[in-house]
């Protein structure tokens, strides 16, 4: 049996097709479409019509690709960039009407829960009480749990792209010390109570997921991706603190020359590093394990373990009105 999932993130639309035999989602095909929504959507602003058109094309292509690989009807979700947009409902209705894919947005807490499940399955029960950090483009998810699913989750507006727009896009490149101080103050303020809860829980193991953490880990000396997913990768807080200084000293375009930092994410790499370092410091984490499994694997695991009906319930709860309502004629007029 093959299953698939479509993830609309702040920079890319990603498709993962996996074999589900034995209860483990083993990838057989992955694909991505670079949209860079975070560059086109200001915090609190709408998704522009041109971006919606490109999103429709990417989701339609992903759906067709999944069908060719024997995994039709993929669950599809969009993360914080779409979730926070004031025209979110219009975007979701348009994608559904034009592609047949019921794209939905997940509450941040559900994202954290699914990401935790993926990390728990990867790390195994030997990891014990587990803390999770996940930096996206629009939000930071934090979770803690002792079992299959977390007992505590939080989603905070501390995404790398969001904070880059708010604090580091004022014309100074490299960013000034005052800009970075203001950014760090925001992160500390937002994280204070959540971090206190994680310290109180006393996790045995801490993991970090997301592309942002993977690139920062590489910058801090973790083995490159070509060594495969089973190579252990850890990142120390001390090394990440030094990485903040390296990133802050360079213009955004030059950061892409550093190990691990890609050109599309170079502009938000500094904000991501500040969020990651501040989160580790406030939660008392000296190091984190970089986990290759995250939300997409969590969605597939729930599909395997609980059946496809659970996703239908998610869609109904989160975006039923947006998915089923008529599509505005302005956006529906273009042909697919």
Residue pairs with C-beta under 8 A, 6 or more apart in sequence:
1 19
1 20
1 21
2 17
2 18
2 19
2 20
2 28
2 69
2 70
2 71
3 17
3 18
3 20
3 25
3 71
3 74
3 300
3 303
3 304
4 15
4 16
4 17
4 18
4 66
4 69
4 71
4 74
4 75
5 15
5 16
5 74
5 75
5 76
5 77
5 296
5 299
5 300
5 303
6 13
6 14
6 15
6 59
6 62
6 63
6 66
6 74
6 75
6 76
6 77
6 101
6 103
7 13
7 14
7 15
7 16
7 76
7 77
7 79
7 295
7 296
8 35
8 37
8 55
8 58
8 59
8 76
8 77
8 78
8 79
8 82
8 103
9 37
9 78
9 79
9 81
9 136
9 137
10 37
10 38
10 79
10 80
10 81
10 136
10 137
10 138
10 159
10 161
11 34
11 35
11 36
11 37
11 38
11 137
11 161
11 211
11 264
11 265
12 32
12 33
12 34
12 35
12 36
13 32
13 33
13 35
13 55
13 58
13 59
13 62
14 30
14 31
14 32
14 296
15 29
15 30
15 31
15 32
15 62
15 65
15 66
15 74
16 25
16 27
16 29
16 30
16 296
16 297
16 300
17 27
17 28
17 29
17 30
17 65
17 66
17 69
17 70
17 71
18 25
18 26
18 27
18 28
18 71
18 300
19 25
19 26
19 28
20 300
20 303
20 304
23 304
23 305
24 304
25 297
25 300
25 301
25 304
28 69
29 65
29 69
31 62
31 65
33 57
33 58
33 61
33 62
34 264
35 51
35 54
35 55
35 58
36 264
37 47
37 51
37 55
37 81
37 82
37 137
38 81
38 137
38 138
38 161
38 162
38 165
38 268
39 161
40 47
40 48
40 50
40 51
41 47
41 48
41 51
41 81
41 85
42 165
43 84
43 138
43 162
43 165
43 166
44 84
44 86
45 85
45 86
46 85
46 86
46 87
47 55
47 81
47 82
47 85
47 87
47 88
47 91
49 330
49 331
52 90
52 91
52 94
52 95
52 331
53 334
55 91
55 95
56 94
56 95
56 98
56 99
56 336
59 76
59 95
59 99
59 101
59 103
60 98
60 99
60 101
60 336
62 74
62 76
62 101
63 72
63 73
63 74
63 76
63 99
63 100
63 101
66 72
66 73
66 74
74 101
75 299
75 303
75 311
76 101
76 102
76 103
76 104
77 103
77 104
77 105
77 106
77 299
78 91
78 92
78 103
78 104
78 105
79 105
79 106
79 111
79 136
79 137
79 138
79 139
79 295
80 108
80 136
80 137
80 138
80 139
80 157
80 159
80 162
81 137
81 138
81 161
82 88
82 91
82 92
82 105
83 105
83 106
83 107
83 108
83 138
84 138
84 157
85 91
88 105
88 322
89 319
89 321
89 322
89 325
90 322
90 328
90 331
92 103
92 104
92 105
92 319
92 322
92 323
93 322
93 323
93 325
93 326
93 327
93 328
94 327
94 328
94 331
94 332
95 101
95 103
96 102
96 103
96 323
96 327
97 327
97 332
98 327
98 332
98 334
98 336
99 336
102 315
102 319
102 323
103 323
104 314
104 315
104 318
104 319
104 322
104 323
105 318
105 319
106 114
106 314
106 318
107 155
107 318
108 139
108 141
108 154
108 155
108 156
109 153
109 154
109 155
110 314
110 318
111 134
111 136
111 139
111 141
111 155
111 295
112 132
112 134
112 141
112 142
112 143
112 150
112 153
112 154
112 155
113 143
113 149
113 150
113 153
113 298
114 295
114 298
114 299
114 302
115 132
115 134
115 141
115 143
115 209
115 294
115 295
115 298
116 130
116 132
116 143
116 145
116 149
116 150
116 153
116 298
117 148
117 149
117 298
117 301
117 302
118 209
118 291
118 293
118 294
118 295
118 296
118 297
118 298
118 301
119 130
119 132
119 207
119 209
119 291
119 293
119 294
120 127
120 130
120 145
120 148
120 149
121 293
121 297
121 301
122 291
122 292
122 293
122 297
123 130
123 205
123 207
123 289
123 291
127 204
127 205
127 207
128 146
128 203
128 204
128 205
129 144
129 145
129 146
129 201
129 202
129 203
129 204
129 205
130 144
130 145
130 146
130 203
130 204
130 205
130 206
130 207
131 142
131 143
131 144
131 198
131 201
131 203
131 205
131 206
131 207
131 283
131 285
132 141
132 142
132 143
132 144
132 150
132 206
132 207
132 208
132 209
133 140
133 141
133 142
133 206
133 207
133 208
133 209
133 213
133 276
133 279
133 280
133 283
133 288
134 140
134 141
134 142
134 208
134 209
134 210
134 213
134 294
134 295
135 158
135 159
135 160
135 208
135 210
135 212
135 213
135 272
135 275
135 276
136 159
136 160
136 210
136 212
137 159
137 160
137 161
137 162
137 268
138 157
138 159
138 161
138 162
139 155
139 156
139 157
139 158
139 159
139 162
140 155
140 156
140 157
140 158
140 159
140 191
140 275
140 279
141 153
141 154
141 155
141 156
142 153
142 154
142 155
142 156
142 191
142 194
142 198
142 279
143 150
143 152
143 153
143 154
144 150
144 151
144 152
144 197
144 198
144 201
144 203
145 151
145 152
152 197
152 198
152 201
154 194
154 197
156 190
156 191
156 194
157 190
158 186
158 187
158 190
158 191
158 275
160 212
160 265
160 268
160 269
160 271
160 272
160 275
161 268
161 271
163 183
163 186
163 187
163 268
163 271
163 274
163 275
164 267
164 268
164 270
164 271
166 183
166 186
167 175
167 179
167 180
167 182
167 183
167 186
167 271
168 175
168 179
168 180
168 183
168 267
168 270
168 271
170 179
172 179
173 251
173 252
174 248
174 249
174 250
174 251
174 252
175 248
175 270
180 248
180 270
180 274
183 271
183 274
184 274
184 278
187 274
187 275
187 278
187 279
188 278
188 282
191 278
191 279
191 282
192 282
195 279
195 282
195 283
195 284
198 283
198 284
199 283
199 284
203 285
205 289
206 283
206 285
206 287
206 288
206 289
207 288
207 289
207 290
207 291
208 217
208 235
208 276
208 288
208 289
208 290
208 291
209 290
209 291
209 292
209 293
209 294
209 295
210 294
211 265
212 265
212 268
212 269
212 272
212 276
213 235
213 272
213 276
213 288
213 290
214 225
214 260
214 290
214 292
215 260
215 261
215 262
215 265
215 269
215 272
216 235
216 240
216 243
216 260
216 269
216 272
216 273
216 276
217 233
217 234
217 235
217 260
217 290
218 224
218 225
218 259
218 260
218 261
219 243
219 246
219 247
219 258
219 259
219 260
219 261
220 235
220 236
220 239
220 240
220 242
220 243
221 239
222 233
222 234
222 235
222 260
222 290
223 231
223 233
224 260
229 292
232 289
233 289
233 290
234 287
234 288
234 289
234 290
235 287
235 288
235 290
236 286
236 287
237 277
237 280
237 281
237 285
237 286
237 287
238 286
240 273
240 276
240 277
240 280
241 277
243 273
243 277
244 270
244 273
244 274
244 277
246 258
247 255
247 258
247 261
247 269
247 270
247 273
248 270
250 258
252 266
252 267
252 269
252 270
253 263
253 266
254 266
255 261
255 266
255 267
255 269
255 270
256 262
256 263
256 266
261 269
265 272
279 285
280 286
280 288
299 311
302 310
302 311
303 310
303 311
315 323
